[in-house]
Amino acid sequence: MLAEADGPVQGAMVADLLLEEKRTIGFGVLRVSSNITWVNCPVLGELLVGISYLLLFILDALQHNYYRDSAFHFAGNKTRIF
């Protein structure tokens, strides 16, 4: 139910950060990466749980910290990045 809750935020970021002529490509890349994630992550999660259940949560925490820091970095930069 909450799997796509961040979709509007991602779309707003693409629209805000990309120049108008690059937005189509940006939205395409966003959609392709989302589809790849939906296909690959359950398999990757199963492999990580097989290695260590704790490792699954450690990697998730590291990923969230990376994205949080990236968002804070770009939030202060109001110029277009691409």
Secondary structure as UniProt FT lines:
FT   TURN            3..6
FT   HELIX           7..17
FT   HELIX           20..22
FT   HELIX           23..51
FT   HELIX           53..75
//
